[in-house]
Amino acid sequence: MVFRHEAFSYDSVDGFATRVTDFVRAGLAEDAAVTVIVPTARLEPVRDILGADGHGVEFVDTVSEGRNPARILPLWQAFLDRNEGRPCRGVGEPVHEERTAPAIAECHQHETLLNLAFAKVEWRLLCPYAATQPESVLARARANHPWWEDEPNPDFDDREDGSTLAQPLPEPFGSTTFVRFDLDSVTGVRENAAGKARRFGLDADSVERFTLAVHEVMVNSVDHGGGGGMVRLWTEDDDLVCEVRDEGVITDPFVGRRRPTLAQPRGRGMWMVNQLCDLVQVRSSASFGTVVRLRITGMGTRQA
């Protein structure tokens, strides 16, 4: 058996906990390493049912650790690396009630990439989906999972692959203005982004994270995207958003999702950006170049 990526829908916390604990216990019975990455609100019922059996299970809150969905795949990779040679089982709920529409889009991207990343790795991953999610969300979930409700899934789309990187992002509501930048103007644009973040009401740490991420993506554009690009900033609900565009093309669907090694001379930039931001969206194709959209969430003052 190679990677078995499966999902199920649940209509109550009790139903969720029963299905998950049955899956976990079956893994423990075969001496499997088990990690559960779901929201805290559903971690506790699972812990309660498992009782002493859960002492060897690793529990992770996806709301905090997986706030940016691009951080979840590296968590699974690290889990498999730590337990090489053992049977492995995971439970992951990337789509949950606190996700925004842009974040859900990235969760679907994440689920697609799991099939590519672990196609030749022998382990099982169970992904719960609330039955209350919109049908459009559940339809994408079915397309991303070869197994659904313990059965081979006829709705699985085995054509889904990294080409989702080429699907353009929706335009923001309202008007936005692009500013061109090159090597000489990166510093000025970065300072403008920092000022906008402060006016939005972000705390000092969030301002620093946002500014550093914007700077890193612009430098990538200078180095790999034709010497510069265009940037625009806007606010959307509780998010401050920065989008950087350039003429380069990214061909690696896992950009920013592979933990860099100490010996790796390049490729650290997008990894760092994913750690700094609450959401990172990357799209790239020969037709429109590369678009990187960064989000930081905060108690915005709407002065930006």
N, C-alpha and C positions, 0 to 999 in steps of 0.2 A: 504493500500500500504506500502510495506517495501522499502528498498533501491532501488532506480531506478538509475542505473549506465548506462549512455547512451553516445553515441559519434556521431559525424558527421564529414564529410570531407568538406573542403572549398577550393576554387581555387582563392580567392581574399580577400583582406582586407575588402572590402565592404561586400562581402558575409559573412565573419566572423562576422563583426560588426552587420549586420542585424539579423543573427540567434541568436547571443548572447543577443542582446538587447531585442528581442522578448521574449526570455526565462526569462530574468531578469524582464521585465515588467509584465509578467504573474505571477511571484512570488510576486512582489510588490503588485499586485492587490489582492492577498490573504493574505497580511500582513506578507509575509515570510521574514526572515532574509536572506540576499544575500551577498555572497562573490565571487569575481572574481579574480582568481589567474592565470594570463597569462603574457606574456612578455609586457613590457612597450610600445613597438611599436604598440601593438594592444589594449592596455588599453585606449589610448587616443581617438581613433575613437569611442570606446564604450561610453566613458564619454561624448564625443561631442553629440552623438545621444540622449543619455539619458537626457542631460541637467539637469534641476532642479530635475527631477525624480531620478537622481543618487545620491542625497545627503545622502540617507540612505544606500547606497551600499558601502561595504568595497572593496577596490581595492588593490591588492598585486602583485608586480613584481616577477614572478616566476624565472626570470633569476638570481636575487640576493637571494631572500628568499628561493627559491627551487633549488639552484645551486646543492646541493647534494640531489638527489631525495628522499633519506630516511628522509629528513626533512619535506616533504610535508604532509604525513599522519598525523603527529602530529598537523600541522596547521589546517587540517580539523577536527580533534578531538577537538581541542580547540574552533573552531568555533561552533561546535555542543554543546559543554559544556556551552559556553556563552549564547546560545540561546535555552536552554532546555525548552520545552513546546511550542515553536513556530514552524510553518512550516519553513523548511530550504531548500535553494537552493544554489548550488555552480557551478561555471564554472572553470574548471582547464585544463590548457594546459601544461602537463609535457614535452611532446616531442616537441621541437622547433628547429629552424635552428641553434642555437648555441650549440646544444648537440653533443658530441663526440659519437662514437660507444659504448664505455663502459658505458657512461651515459645513452644512449638509452636503453641498456640492463637492467639497473636498473630502468628506467621508466616503462618498461614492468613488472618488478617484483613489482613495486609500484602499478600499475593498478590491477594486480592479487590480491595483498594483500588487496586492498580496498574492494573487493568483500567479503573477509573473515572478515575483521574488522567491517564492517557496515551491515552485512547481516540482522540483526534484528533491524536496526535503520531506522526510516521512514524519508527519505529525498531524494532529487534529486541532482545528479551531472552530469553535461554536459561537455564532454571532446572533444574539437575541435582538428582535425588532418588535417594538410595541405595536399592537394591532391598531392603535389609535393614530398612528402616523398616516399622513395622506397617501392615497393610493399611488401617486407618482413616486413617492419615496419607497414604498414597498415593491413597486414594479422594478425599480433600479436594484433593490436588494436581491430580488429573485434573479435578475440578469447577472448579478455578480457572484452567485453562489452555486456551485455544481450540485450541492445537496441542500434540500429544503424539507424540513419536518421528517428527517431520517430517511428520506427517499431520494433517488436520483432526480434531479430537477429538470423537467423538460423546458422550463423557461430560461435556463442558463444560456447566456450568450457567449460562446467560446470565441467569438470574434472580438470581444472586448479586450483591448490591450493598451499599451502606452500611447496609442494614437489619440486618447482623450486629452493629451497635452495640446493637441492642435485645435481643440474646440474653443472659440473665442469667449471671453467673459462678457457678461451683460454690461451695458453702459450704465453709469450711475444716473440716478434721478437728478434733475436740475442741471444747470450749466457748470462746466469746469473749464479751466484754462491750462493749456500745456505750456511749460517753460522749457526751452532747449538748454542743454548743458554740454560741456566738454570738460577736459581736464582742468582748464583754467577757472571754470565757474563752479566746480563741484563744491568748494567750500562755501560759497555764497548761497547756493541752493540748500545745502545742509543747514546753514544757520537760519534760513527762512523756514525750513521744516521744524526746527527746534522752537522757533518763535510761535509757530502755529500750534504746536503741541502744548506749549505753556498757556496760550490763550484758550485752548480747549479745556484746560483745567486738569491736565494730567499731573500726577505727582512727579517729583524730581527723578525718581528711578525710571518711571515710564517714559519721561521725556528723553532720558539718556538712551534707553533701549531703542526707542523709535528713531532717534537721530542717528544712532550707530547703524541700525539696519538700513535706513535710507542711504546713508553714505556708502555702505558696503555694496549695495545693489548698483548704485551709480558708478562706483569704481569698476565693478564687473562689466558694466556697459562700455566704459572707456577702454578697458582691456580687451573685451571680447565682442563688443557690439558695434564696431565701426568707429570707435573713438569718442562716442558720446551718445546722447539720446534725448528723450523728452520726459518730463516729470509733471505730474499734477497731484494736487492734494484737495481733499474734501472731507466733510463729516457726513456720517450716515448712522442714524440712531445713536447708539452709545459708542460708536467707533470713529476714530480718526484714521483716514485712509490715505495712503500714498501709492501711486502707480508710476512705475518706471518702464518706459518703452525704448527699445533699440532695434537695430537691424540684424542682430545676430540670431542664430537658430540653435536651440538646445535640442539635442537628440537623445539625451539620457532621461528616460521617464522617472528615474529615481533621484534626480538632482536634489540635493539637500536632505535626502533621507538615509544616506549611508554615513555612519560615523567615520570621520577621517582618522587615519592612523598617524602616529607620530612621524613616520617616514614619508608621509604623503606631502609632496611639495605644493600642490595646488588643490583646489576643490573644497576648501574649507569655508568659503564665503557664504554660500547658500545654507550650509549646515548651521552656521552661526546665526544667520537671519531667522531660520526656523526656531531656534532656541530663544531669540529675542522677542519675537512677535506673537500675538495671540492668534493670528491667522495669516498664512502666506499662500497666495494663489499664483501658480506659474503656468503660463500658456505660451506655446511657441510653434511656429510653422514657417515654411518658406514664404507663405503668402502675406503674413503680417509681422514677421520678426518675433521678438520675445517681449512678453508683457509680464511683469512681476508686480503683484498687488499686495501691499502690506497693511495689516490692521492692528491697531492697539485699542483695547477697550478701556474706558475710564468714565468717571463721573463728569462728563463734559459740561462745560459752562455755556456752550453754544456761542461763544464770542469769536470762535475761529472763523 
